[in-house]
């Protein structure tokens, strides 16, 4: 089984790579700081490729004790 970790997966090139690698049968770990944009991609790939192992992570950055979204 092939795996891919994609950072910045919610938009742009990260989103394109996620979709293309899913089509090629890769199991994916999708990482992005924007959960609102990442979750729909997760659901789309899961719907189109139900046999894949798919995980998504929302990376939250803590800077000077403030949470940055």
N, C-alpha and C positions, 0 to 999 in steps of 0.2 A: 504494500500500500504506500502511496506517495502522499506526503504532507507538505503544506505550504503555510508559512506564517506571513501575513500581509499586514503591514502597518499603514495607517492612513487609508483604510479600506472603505470608508464611508463615501468618498468622492474621488473624482479625478482618475488618475492612473491606477491608484489602489483599487478602486471599484471595478475598473476594466479588467485588471489582473485577476481579481477575485472571481468575476464571472467567467473569464476564459479558463482559468485553472479548474473551476468547478465543472465546466464542460468536458475537460480532459480527465476528470475522475479523481482529482486531488481532494484529499480531506483537508479542510481549511481551518485555520485559526485567524479570525478577523479582529484587528485591533484598531481602535480609533478613540479620539477624545470626544467625539460627537455621537452620543447614543441615539439621538433623535434621527440622525441620518443613517446610522449603522444598522439599527434594528430592521428597517424595511428591506435592506439588502440581505440581511440574514434570512428573513422570511421568504424573500424571492428565491434565493438559492436553495433553501430548504424545500420549497414547493416544487421547484423544477428538477431538483436532484435529490430525491428522497433517500437514496441509498448512501449518501455521503455522510461522513462524520464532520460535523460543523460546530464550531464554537466561536463565540464572539466575546471580546473583552472591551470594556470602556476604560480607557486609561485616564485616571484623574491625577492631575499634577498638584502637589502641595508646594506652595511657594510662600515663604514668610508667614506660615500659619493660615494662609487664605487658600481656599480651594478654587482652582481655575478650571473653568469649563470650556 
